[in-house]
Amino acid sequence: MFLVLPSVGTRITHRLYTHKESLLLSWLTKNYSKKSGSSHRWIQRQRADLYTRDSRHYDYKSRAAFKLLQIDEKFGIFPQNRISNILDLGAAPGAWSQVALERCRKGSNILGVDLLVYQPPNGSSSMQANVLSKKTHESIKEHFKVVEMEKLKQKFQPIEVIGNQTAFEIQGTSIIDSESELSKIEKKQQERPLQNLYNDELYRPVDVVLSDMYVPFPQIGGFANQTTNMPYIRMANTSGLSFRDHAMSMDLCDAALITSIDLLKKGGSSVIKFFTGQDDNSLQKRLTHVFRKVIRFKPKACRPESKECYFVCLDKVDDFVDKKQVFRAA
């Protein structure tokens, strides 16, 4: 069975490792430090990290949760006055989805998308898919449509059948409807032409896009396999080549930007992780064509030596944004 470090904590009240955790660290060091330098660095860094030490006590799945907590505390990215749809890109192992569940209004819908298989936190959903694929965007839209229709169905409580008509109760009010209001809504969605959907919230279903893509975390379950398990250890340290990390992160940032253009509602927000380098100014310029306010922010929970940073993007300018114009401009 593949062993990993405990999941990451939430608050800064530090404690010592338990005996079992010390044995686990020793086992990881013995078995992986000889196989690659990056795995050895990763284990040593985990051993010294104070956020990681609090993992079991506070029950976050990774230390990345602290970063999103600090971003939300400063910028208030999660809507508090309504039920929201949250899209978490690069969601594994689920720490940011945990924060979204805590910070959003009860009843909000959180969907995590990742190439890696992971168990989503209770109260959220997950999708194993490639965000670079247009089909993934269509699947995400379909997911939120289904969620919305299920909520509508719950509002309609049949209370009586009169002839060929059914009485429904909606929030305490009875109505008589021969076809049912729900069927009308479903039919309307099916018949409406695609070009007229741009102002439909179901076509732009997402309130907040979160992107922590790039760094995989250790596997939290399943069987040991060198092909699938070793990349978790190797890649958690990034490549060590800053220009390569930067270039790879820019591609995924653009994927998050396109996802925001396609799925985010007008007025919505996005948080996108990137690695600093020569192209991040161009990325920021592209973002300013989609959002009214774009801020660079490095949470205190980021490691001091890390080049990772975040663009906090607030208030999407419109439901429909021309992608070609955005990328021509920068």
Secondary structure, DSSP 8 states (H G I E B T S, - for coil): ---------SSS------HHHHHHHHHHHHHHTTT-HHHHHHHHHHHH-HHHHTHHHH--SSTHHHHHHHHHHHH--S-SSS--EEEEET-TT-HHHHHHHHHS-TT-EEEEEESS-----TT-EEEE--TTSHHHHHHHHHHHHHHHHHHHHHH-EEEEEETTEEEEEETTEEEEESS-HHHHHHHHHHHS-GGG-TT-TTTS-EEEEEE-TT------SS---HHHHHHHHHHTT--S-HHHHHHHHHHHHHHHHHHHHHHEEEEEEEEEEEE-STTHHHHHHHHHTTEEEEEEE--TTS-TT--EEEEEEEEES-S---HHHHHHH-
